[in-house]
Amino acid sequence: MLKWFVHEAPCALLLGGFDGLHRGHRVLVEAAQKTGYQVGLTTIFGGKEGGELFTLAERERIFRRAGLAFFWAFSFTQEMKNTPAPDFLQTLLARLPVRALVCGEDFRFGREAAGTPQLLQRLAPCPVHVLPPLLEGGEKISVSRMKELLLCGDMGGLNALLGEEYFLAGVVEHGRQVGRQYGFPTLNLTIPAEKCSPREGVYAGHCRTPAGDFPAILNVGARPTFGVEEKKLEVYLSGFSGDLYGAEVEVYPTRFLRPVVRFSSAEELRAQLERDKQSIV
């Protein structure tokens, strides 16, 4: 278990991995809210090919904004993988005053994915609401589908499935301050290793900061013009001046502009950034 928010009131519990909340997930949330109980969910972290769509800290923000009362985060360990389905369910019900369970038709849990919605309905001491998956274009809305769009830089397609804007959250770090020297000071953030990173490139978007929400140019990846191969997130805020070191921010890449390229000089890069800037004003 990674994180547990204590909850003692009778509740409706959503069962699933819940790497964020896409449109299909929100249908489940709405069904749980109709029970009249406070709503929480399980979320599973780790073990996913290609990384997480949202980090655990980002998920906490998403869940709180959706009005959820709590969440229970599990690390996808070998122990969890080998837990028999009835034992996993018993663990949940022993820790929470669950009055209703909600899941999708494709929900599976326990060793060898033997736990099914039908098993839940047989074993649970409360009503179990099972909903069909939400389809878009004839296909199920899923996290794996959204990660494919993210890796292609298709932010419009991703956000359409997500039902809100994708974001990266982090703490502003001290950088090399190269951008400041040619009129484009940037915020520097580390992309967590466990997070599925967007396609490398330059994006138009915006950034929520303690000082407000600003239009932004985002660089995801290396900075080859200056010989820096380390992958970072650099964010130029239009209309902002000040110091945000140590501040928590949310960065929203909304439109892919161009791939990262090596410019022959800082002046050539600055001229390109001026052109990029026109796309966010």
C-alpha positions as CSV (number, residue, x, y, z in Angstrom):
1,M,0.0,0.0,0.0
2,L,1.4,3.4,-1.0
3,K,-1.1,5.8,0.5
4,W,-4.2,5.5,2.6
5,F,-6.7,8.2,3.6
6,V,-8.6,7.1,6.7
7,H,-12.4,7.0,6.1
8,E,-14.9,5.9,8.8
9,A,-18.2,7.0,7.3
10,P,-20.4,4.6,5.3
11,C,-19.2,4.8,1.7
12,A,-19.5,3.7,-1.9
13,L,-16.2,2.3,-3.2
14,L,-15.1,2.4,-6.8
15,L,-12.9,-0.6,-7.7
16,G,-10.2,-0.3,-10.4
17,G,-6.7,0.9,-11.1
18,F,-7.8,4.5,-11.8
19,D,-4.7,6.1,-13.3
20,G,-6.5,9.5,-13.1
21,L,-10.2,9.9,-14.1
22,H,-11.1,9.7,-17.8
23,R,-14.6,10.1,-19.2
24,G,-15.4,6.4,-18.7
25,H,-14.2,6.6,-15.0
26,R,-16.4,9.6,-14.4
27,V,-19.5,7.6,-15.4
28,L,-18.6,5.2,-12.6
29,V,-18.1,8.2,-10.2
30,E,-21.5,9.5,-11.1
31,A,-23.1,6.1,-10.5
32,A,-21.4,5.9,-7.1
33,Q,-22.5,9.4,-6.1
34,K,-26.1,8.4,-6.8
35,T,-26.0,5.9,-3.9
36,G,-26.1,8.9,-1.5
37,Y,-22.9,7.7,0.3
38,Q,-19.5,9.4,0.3
39,V,-17.4,8.1,-2.5
40,G,-13.8,6.8,-2.6
41,L,-11.8,4.5,-4.9
42,T,-8.9,2.2,-5.1
43,T,-5.9,3.1,-7.4
44,I,-3.0,0.9,-8.4
45,F,0.4,2.3,-9.0
46,G,3.3,0.7,-10.8
47,G,3.6,-2.4,-13.0
48,K,2.3,-0.7,-16.1
49,E,4.1,-0.9,-19.4
50,G,5.2,2.5,-20.5
51,G,4.7,4.2,-17.1
52,E,1.9,6.0,-15.5
53,L,-0.4,8.6,-17.1
54,F,-0.5,10.4,-13.8
55,T,1.8,10.2,-10.8
56,L,0.2,9.4,-7.4
57,A,0.5,13.1,-6.4
58,E,-1.2,14.2,-9.6
59,R,-4.0,11.6,-9.0
60,E,-4.6,13.0,-5.5
61,R,-5.3,16.4,-7.1
62,I,-7.6,14.8,-9.7
63,F,-9.5,12.8,-7.1
64,R,-10.0,15.7,-4.8
65,R,-11.3,18.0,-7.6
66,A,-13.8,15.3,-8.6
67,G,-15.2,15.4,-5.0
68,L,-14.0,12.0,-3.9
69,A,-13.8,11.6,-0.1
70,F,-10.7,9.3,-0.1
71,F,-8.6,6.9,-2.1
72,W,-6.6,3.8,-1.3
73,A,-3.5,3.4,-3.3
74,F,-1.9,0.0,-3.8
75,S,1.6,-0.7,-5.2
76,F,1.4,-3.4,-7.8
77,T,3.8,-5.7,-6.0
78,Q,4.3,-9.5,-6.5
79,E,2.5,-9.9,-3.2
80,M,-0.5,-8.1,-4.5
81,K,-0.4,-9.9,-7.8
82,N,-0.5,-13.3,-5.9
83,T,-3.3,-12.4,-3.5
84,P,-6.4,-14.6,-4.1
85,A,-9.4,-12.5,-5.2
86,P,-11.5,-13.3,-2.1
87,D,-8.6,-12.3,0.2
88,F,-8.2,-9.0,-1.6
89,L,-11.9,-8.2,-1.2
90,Q,-11.9,-9.2,2.4
91,T,-9.0,-6.8,3.0
92,L,-11.0,-3.9,1.5
93,L,-14.2,-4.7,3.4
94,A,-12.3,-5.1,6.7
95,R,-10.9,-1.6,6.5
96,L,-13.9,0.3,5.1
97,P,-17.6,0.6,6.0
98,V,-18.6,-0.1,2.4
99,R,-22.3,0.1,1.6
100,A,-22.0,-0.2,-2.2
101,L,-19.4,-1.3,-4.7
102,V,-19.1,0.1,-8.2
103,C,-16.9,-1.3,-11.1
104,G,-16.8,-1.7,-14.8
105,E,-17.7,-4.9,-16.7
106,D,-14.0,-5.4,-17.5
107,F,-12.8,-5.1,-13.8
108,R,-10.5,-7.9,-12.7
109,F,-8.6,-8.5,-9.5
110,G,-6.7,-11.0,-7.5
111,R,-4.3,-13.8,-8.5
112,E,-4.4,-14.6,-12.2
113,A,-7.2,-12.0,-12.6
114,A,-9.6,-14.5,-11.2
115,G,-11.8,-11.9,-9.5
116,T,-14.7,-10.8,-11.7
117,P,-17.7,-8.6,-11.2
118,Q,-19.8,-11.8,-10.9
119,L,-17.5,-13.0,-8.1
120,L,-18.0,-9.6,-6.4
121,Q,-21.7,-9.9,-6.6
122,R,-21.5,-13.4,-5.0
123,L,-19.1,-12.5,-2.2
124,A,-19.9,-8.8,-1.3
125,P,-22.2,-8.1,1.6
126,C,-23.6,-5.0,-0.2
127,P,-25.0,-4.1,-3.6
128,V,-22.5,-4.3,-6.5
129,H,-23.2,-1.9,-9.5
130,V,-21.5,-3.1,-12.7
131,L,-21.4,-0.7,-15.7
132,P,-20.4,-1.3,-19.3
133,P,-17.3,0.6,-20.6
134,L,-17.8,3.9,-22.3
135,L,-17.0,3.8,-26.0
136,E,-15.6,6.5,-28.2
137,G,-15.4,5.9,-31.9
138,G,-16.4,2.3,-31.3
139,E,-13.5,1.6,-29.0
140,K,-13.3,1.5,-25.2
141,I,-11.9,4.6,-23.5
142,S,-8.8,3.4,-21.7
143,V,-5.5,4.6,-20.2
144,S,-3.5,2.6,-22.7
145,R,-5.3,4.3,-25.6
146,M,-4.6,7.7,-24.0
147,K,-0.9,6.9,-23.5
148,E,-0.6,6.1,-27.2
149,L,-2.0,9.6,-28.0
150,L,0.3,11.2,-25.5
151,L,3.3,9.5,-27.1
152,C,2.2,10.9,-30.5
153,G,1.8,14.4,-29.1
154,D,-2.0,14.3,-30.0
155,M,-3.1,16.4,-27.0
156,G,-6.5,17.2,-28.6
157,G,-7.3,13.5,-29.0
158,L,-6.0,12.8,-25.5
159,N,-8.0,15.5,-23.8
160,A,-11.2,14.5,-25.7
161,L,-11.0,11.0,-24.1
162,L,-9.8,12.4,-20.7
163,G,-12.7,14.9,-20.5
164,E,-10.4,17.6,-19.2
165,E,-6.9,18.8,-19.9
166,Y,-3.9,16.5,-19.3
167,F,-1.2,18.1,-17.0
168,L,2.1,17.5,-15.4
169,A,2.6,18.7,-11.9
170,G,5.9,19.5,-10.2
171,V,8.1,21.8,-8.2
172,V,10.1,24.5,-10.0
173,E,13.8,23.9,-9.8
174,H,16.9,26.0,-10.3
175,G,18.1,25.7,-13.9
176,R,21.0,26.9,-15.9
177,Q,19.3,30.3,-16.5
178,V,20.4,30.2,-20.2
179,G,16.9,31.2,-21.4
180,R,17.0,34.3,-19.2
181,Q,20.1,35.5,-21.1
182,Y,18.2,35.8,-24.4
183,G,14.9,37.0,-23.1
184,F,13.1,33.7,-22.5
185,P,13.4,32.8,-18.8
186,T,11.9,29.4,-18.1
187,L,10.6,27.3,-15.3
188,N,12.5,24.0,-15.0
189,L,10.8,20.8,-13.8
190,T,11.8,17.2,-13.6
191,I,9.5,14.7,-15.3
192,P,9.3,11.8,-12.8
193,A,10.8,8.5,-14.1
194,E,7.6,6.6,-13.4
195,K,5.5,9.0,-15.6
196,C,4.7,8.3,-19.2
197,S,6.2,11.5,-20.8
198,P,4.6,13.3,-23.7
199,R,6.3,13.1,-27.1
200,E,9.4,15.2,-27.1
201,G,8.9,18.6,-28.6
202,V,7.6,22.1,-28.1
203,Y,4.0,22.7,-27.1
204,A,1.7,25.6,-26.7
205,G,-0.2,25.5,-23.5
206,H,-0.6,27.1,-20.1
207,C,0.7,26.9,-16.6
208,R,-1.1,27.2,-13.3
209,T,1.1,28.9,-10.7
210,P,0.6,30.5,-7.2
211,A,0.8,33.8,-9.1
212,G,-2.0,32.8,-11.6
213,D,-2.6,31.0,-14.8
214,F,-0.3,32.0,-17.7
215,P,-0.1,31.1,-21.5
216,A,3.0,29.1,-22.0
217,I,5.5,27.5,-24.4
218,L,6.6,24.1,-23.2
219,N,9.8,22.2,-24.1
220,V,9.6,18.5,-23.3
221,G,12.9,16.7,-23.7
222,A,16.6,17.5,-24.3
223,R,18.1,20.9,-25.3
224,P,20.4,20.0,-28.1
225,T,21.3,23.5,-29.1
226,F,23.2,23.8,-25.8
227,G,24.5,20.2,-25.8
228,V,22.2,19.1,-22.9
229,E,20.8,15.6,-23.4
230,E,19.0,15.3,-20.0
231,K,15.3,15.3,-20.5
232,K,13.5,18.1,-18.7
233,L,10.4,20.2,-18.8
234,E,11.1,23.8,-19.5
235,V,8.2,26.3,-19.4
236,Y,8.2,29.9,-20.7
237,L,5.3,31.9,-19.2
238,S,4.0,34.8,-21.3
239,G,3.2,37.9,-19.2
240,F,5.0,36.7,-16.1
241,S,8.0,38.2,-14.3
242,G,9.2,37.1,-10.9
243,D,10.6,34.1,-8.9
244,L,8.8,30.8,-8.7
245,Y,11.6,28.6,-7.4
246,G,10.3,26.0,-5.1
247,A,6.7,26.6,-6.1
248,E,4.3,23.8,-7.1
249,V,2.9,24.3,-10.6
250,E,0.7,22.5,-13.0
251,V,1.8,22.5,-16.7
252,Y,-0.8,21.9,-19.4
253,P,0.5,21.1,-22.9
254,T,-2.5,21.6,-25.2
255,R,-1.1,21.7,-28.7
256,F,2.1,20.2,-30.3
257,L,4.0,22.8,-32.2
258,R,7.2,21.2,-33.4
259,P,9.9,18.6,-32.6
260,V,13.0,19.5,-30.7
261,V,15.8,20.5,-33.1
262,R,19.3,21.7,-32.8
263,F,19.8,25.3,-33.8
264,S,23.1,26.7,-35.1
265,S,23.1,29.5,-32.5
266,A,21.2,30.9,-29.5
267,E,20.0,33.7,-31.7
268,E,18.5,31.3,-34.2
269,L,16.7,29.6,-31.3
270,R,15.5,32.9,-29.9
271,A,14.0,33.9,-33.3
272,Q,12.2,30.5,-33.4
273,L,10.9,31.1,-29.8
274,E,9.6,34.5,-30.9
275,R,7.6,32.7,-33.6
276,D,6.4,30.1,-31.1
277,K,5.3,32.9,-28.8
278,Q,2.8,34.1,-31.4
279,S,0.9,30.8,-31.1
280,I,0.0,31.5,-27.5
281,V,-0.9,35.2,-27.5
